[in-house]
Amino acid sequence: MATSTEKSAYLRGLIDGAPFLIMAVPFAVVFGVVAADAGLQLGQTIGFSLLVIAGASQFASLQMMLEDASIVLVLAAGLAVNLRMAMYSAALVPHLGKAPIWQRAVVSYLNFDQSYMMSILEYERRPQMRVPDKVHYFLGVASLIAPVWVIATAVGALVGAQIPEAYALDFVVPIMFLAMVAPMLRSLAHVGAAFVSALLGLALAGLPSGMGLIVAAVCAMMVGAAIEVWMERRA
Amino acid sequence: MTYTNAEIWLIILILGVLTFVIRFSFLGLIGDRTLPPVVLRLLRYTPVAVLPAMVAPLAVWPDATGGAVDPVRLLAAAATLTVGVWRRDVIQAILAGGITFYTGLILTGQLG
């Protein structure tokens, strides 16, 4: 039976996670629309959101599929965007490392930007929280967003199948990507990495689908890290 | 898109499993060991390193125009980026880009 503190931690998480629905719903609907438009079956589109639950990654791999890239490169693009989650996973160890393995598995499955960021904030705000409370808070944040993410994807897929070609959906994905990237440009290092990425993405566009992307991404990561080191030395 | 249904399912399954492995990496497998600073540094830049390289060719040489530069799409991309950087808000950026794009299409007679 859940104790009252566990329940209140879960409820707090639920409440803190609710505002993210404003962003999750349109994102998931648009993913469903674009996926259906690209020719994915309803089950496949839902499967994507159910198994991956990561907006940028789903859009990235879908875009590679639209370009008919090889399967390896489709996966590389989708996974590259998710590498940051290894960082999230590491940051949760001091807080949740003592929880039972199955709870850590559930938390890992539900570890996306919003659930991670809200939870870390809460753990820092309330350092006296017990491990079960921390787990319940995390699940509270995620348990609204995750199902809504999947349902909204399905709605988008059903709607998308009805939208005629004339509505120029081709530019929805670029707008989503740009909207995701822009708020990340917080420091000179981020701007530098993004700039190199875009420049090389253009310069290498002639390579087979996805190849240029990988080269551009690796170079841009190194530029971002190098600028960070350089800024630290100067400071 | 030219993948078979089985290939699409394969992509979804592998992506799902490997994404879980990334998420489970430290919390479930490696445990309490700190990452070398150089790895942390590189990981920090993965999203900003991947997404611009993907979007730049789509914005400059869109498929819909057969790869010809399209002022409407460039303007919509610029609006999305500008509002996103300025407001630090994904939804406002999408709205700015979407409104610019469809207004542009209507004004240039490409829609309707």
Interface residues (C-beta under 8 A of the other chain):
Chain A: I22 M23 P26 A38 G39 L40 Q41 Q44 G47 F48 L50 L51 V52 A54 A56 S57 A60 S61 Q63 M65 L66 D68 I71 V74 L75 A77 G78 L79 A80 V81 N82 L83 R84 M85 A86 M87 Y88 S89 A90 L92 V93 P94 L96 G97 I101 R104 A105 V107 S108 Y109 N111 A166 Y167 A168 D170 F171 V172 V173 P174 I175 M176 F177 L178 A179 M180 V181 A182 P183 M184 L185 A189 H190 A193 A194 F195 V196 S197 A198 L199 L200 G201 L202 A205 G212 L213 A216 A217 V218 A220 M221 M222 G224 A225 E228 V229
Chain B: M1 T2 Y3 N5 E7 I8 W9 L10 I11 I12 L13 I14 L15 G16 V17 L18 T19 F20 I22 R23 F24 S25 F26 L27 G28 I30 G31 D32 T34 L35 V38 L40 R41 L42 L43 R44 Y45 T46 P47 V48 A49 V50 L51 P52 A53 M54 V55 A56 P57 L58 A59 V60 W61 P62 D63 A64 R73 A76 A77 T80 L81 T82 V83 G84 V85 R88 D89 V90 I91 A93 I94 G97 G98 F101 Y102 L105 Q110 L111 G112
